[in-house]
Amino acid sequence: MVARSADLLENVRKEVYEMNQHIKVLAVPTDLLDPKSIKALWGKVEEEFGHADVLINNAGTALFGLVSEADQNAWW
């Protein structure tokens, strides 16, 4: 998991472990606007897992507000 806030990442990591303690979670505070920060992130991924199989990018904003509150047809 990647976010700028280490505290936010730690909270989510704890929530994941509460659901399933067997899930391996790598939480890396990263500034995606900083190339050095991104390089450090991929170094940690490689060190921990060897490579990344899946990347889910859910960063960004939407004009319709929170996805959880939006009409599904508006964001599809």
MIDOSE-1310 file (N, C-alpha, C; in nm, 2 decimals, decimal comma, always signed):
residues 76
mvar	+0,08/-0,12/+0,00/+0,00/+0,00/+0,00/+0,09/+0,12/+0,00; +0,04/+0,23/-0,07/+0,12/+0,35/-0,08/+0,03/+0,47/-0,05; +0,08/+0,56/+0,03/+0,01/+0,69/+0,05/+0,12/+0,78/+0,11; +0,09/+0,91/+0,11/+0,18/+1,00/+0,17/+0,19/+0,99/+0,32
sadl	+0,08/+0,96/+0,38/+0,07/+0,96/+0,52/+0,10/+0,82/+0,58; +0,21/+0,81/+0,66/+0,25/+0,69/+0,73/+0,14/+0,65/+0,83; +0,08/+0,75/+0,90/-0,03/+0,71/+1,00/-0,15/+0,65/+0,93; -0,19/+0,70/+0,81/-0,30/+0,65/+0,74/-0,27/+0,50/+0,70
lenv	-0,15/+0,48/+0,64/-0,11/+0,35/+0,60/-0,11/+0,25/+0,72; -0,06/+0,29/+0,83/-0,06/+0,20/+0,95/-0,20/+0,17/+0,99; -0,29/+0,26/+0,99/-0,43/+0,23/+1,03/-0,49/+0,13/+0,93; -0,47/+0,15/+0,80/-0,52/+0,05/+0,71/-0,46/-0,08/+0,72
rkev	-0,32/-0,09/+0,74/-0,25/-0,21/+0,76/-0,31/-0,29/+0,88; -0,34/-0,22/+0,99/-0,40/-0,28/+1,10/-0,54/-0,34/+1,07; -0,62/-0,26/+1,00/-0,75/-0,31/+0,96/-0,74/-0,44/+0,87; -0,64/-0,44/+0,78/-0,62/-0,56/+0,70/-0,59/-0,68/+0,79
yemn	-0,50/-0,66/+0,88/-0,46/-0,77/+0,97/-0,57/-0,82/+1,06; -0,66/-0,73/+1,10/-0,78/-0,77/+1,18/-0,87/-0,86/+1,10; -0,88/-0,84/+0,96/-0,96/-0,92/+0,88/-0,89/-1,06/+0,85; -0,76/-1,05/+0,83/-0,68/-1,18/+0,80/-0,54/-1,16/+0,83
qhik	-0,49/-1,22/+0,94/-0,35/-1,21/+0,98/-0,25/-1,27/+0,89; -0,30/-1,35/+0,79/-0,21/-1,42/+0,70/-0,18/-1,34/+0,58; -0,24/-1,22/+0,56/-0,21/-1,14/+0,44/-0,08/-1,06/+0,47; +0,01/-1,07/+0,38/+0,13/-0,99/+0,39/+0,11/-0,85/+0,34
vlav	+0,13/-0,75/+0,42/+0,11/-0,61/+0,38/+0,24/-0,53/+0,39; +0,27/-0,47/+0,28/+0,38/-0,38/+0,27/+0,32/-0,24/+0,26; +0,34/-0,16/+0,36/+0,29/-0,02/+0,36/+0,41/+0,08/+0,35; +0,41/+0,15/+0,25/+0,53/+0,24/+0,22/+0,48/+0,38/+0,20
ptdl	+0,51/+0,47/+0,29/+0,48/+0,61/+0,27/+0,56/+0,66/+0,15; +0,49/+0,72/+0,05/+0,55/+0,76/-0,08/+0,49/+0,88/-0,13; +0,57/+0,97/-0,18/+0,53/+1,09/-0,25/+0,54/+1,06/-0,40; +0,42/+1,04/-0,47/+0,42/+1,00/-0,61/+0,46/+1,12/-0,70
ldpk	+0,49/+1,23/-0,65/+0,54/+1,34/-0,73/+0,69/+1,35/-0,72; +0,75/+1,27/-0,64/+0,90/+1,27/-0,62/+0,96/+1,14/-0,68; +1,04/+1,15/-0,79/+1,10/+1,03/-0,85/+1,18/+0,95/-0,75; +1,25/+1,02/-0,66/+1,33/+0,94/-0,56/+1,25/+0,86/-0,47
sika	+1,13/+0,91/-0,43/+1,04/+0,84/-0,34/+0,98/+0,72/-0,41; +0,95/+0,74/-0,54/+0,90/+0,63/-0,62/+1,00/+0,52/-0,64; +1,13/+0,56/-0,66/+1,23/+0,46/-0,68/+1,25/+0,38/-0,55; +1,25/+0,45/-0,44/+1,26/+0,38/-0,31/+1,15/+0,29/-0,28
lwgk	+1,02/+0,33/-0,32/+0,91/+0,24/-0,31/+0,93/+0,11/-0,39; +0,97/+0,12/-0,52/+1,00/-0,01/-0,60/+1,11/-0,09/-0,54; +1,21/-0,02/-0,48/+1,32/-0,10/-0,42/+1,27/-0,18/-0,30; +1,17/-0,13/-0,22/+1,11/-0,20/-0,11/+1,03/-0,31/-0,16
veee	+0,95/-0,29/-0,27/+0,87/-0,40/-0,33/+0,96/-0,51/-0,37; +1,06/-0,48/-0,44/+1,16/-0,58/-0,49/+1,22/-0,66/-0,38; +1,26/-0,58/-0,28/+1,33/-0,65/-0,16/+1,23/-0,74/-0,09; +1,11/-0,70/-0,07/+1,01/-0,78/+0,00/+0,95/-0,89/-0,08
fgha	+0,91/-0,87/-0,21/+0,84/-0,96/-0,29/+0,91/-1,01/-0,41; +1,02/-0,94/-0,45/+1,09/-0,97/-0,58/+1,03/-0,90/-0,70; +0,90/-0,88/-0,70/+0,84/-0,80/-0,81/+0,69/-0,78/-0,77; +0,63/-0,70/-0,85/+0,48/-0,67/-0,83/+0,40/-0,74/-0,94
dvli	+0,30/-0,82/-0,90/+0,22/-0,89/-0,99/+0,10/-0,80/-1,03; +0,05/-0,72/-0,94/-0,07/-0,64/-0,96/-0,05/-0,50/-0,91; -0,09/-0,40/-0,98/-0,09/-0,26/-0,94/-0,23/-0,21/-0,95; -0,29/-0,16/-0,84/-0,42/-0,09/-0,85/-0,40/+0,05/-0,81
nnag	-0,43/+0,14/-0,91/-0,41/+0,28/-0,89/-0,55/+0,34/-0,86; -0,57/+0,38/-0,73/-0,70/+0,44/-0,70/-0,68/+0,58/-0,66; -0,57/+0,64/-0,69/-0,54/+0,78/-0,66/-0,62/+0,87/-0,76; -0,66/+0,99/-0,71/-0,72/+1,08/-0,80/-0,85/+1,14/-0,75
talf	-0,91/+1,22/-0,83/-1,04/+1,28/-0,78/-1,14/+1,25/-0,88; -1,26/+1,28/-0,84/-1,38/+1,26/-0,93/-1,47/+1,38/-0,92; -1,54/+1,41/-1,03/-1,62/+1,53/-1,03/-1,76/+1,50/-0,96; -1,79/+1,38/-0,93/-1,91/+1,34/-0,87/-1,91/+1,32/-0,72
glvs	-1,80/+1,34/-0,66/-1,79/+1,32/-0,51/-1,73/+1,19/-0,48; -1,77/+1,14/-0,36/-1,72/+1,01/-0,31/-1,79/+0,90/-0,40; -1,70/+0,80/-0,44/-1,76/+0,69/-0,52/-1,86/+0,61/-0,44; -1,84/+0,60/-0,31/-1,94/+0,53/-0,22/-2,08/+0,60/-0,22
eadq	-2,08/+0,73/-0,25/-2,21/+0,80/-0,25/-2,26/+0,84/-0,39; -2,19/+0,80/-0,49/-2,22/+0,84/-0,63/-2,31/+0,74/-0,70; -2,39/+0,78/-0,79/-2,46/+0,69/-0,88/-2,37/+0,61/-0,96; -2,38/+0,48/-0,95/-2,29/+0,39/-1,02/-2,28/+0,42/-1,17
naww	-2,39/+0,46/-1,23/-2,39/+0,49/-1,38/-2,30/+0,61/-1,41; -2,29/+0,70/-1,31/-2,21/+0,82/-1,33/-2,06/+0,80/-1,34; -2,01/+0,70/-1,27/-1,87/+0,67/-1,28/-1,83/+0,55/-1,37; -1,92/+0,47/-1,41/-1,89/+0,37/-1,51/-1,88/+0,43/-1,65
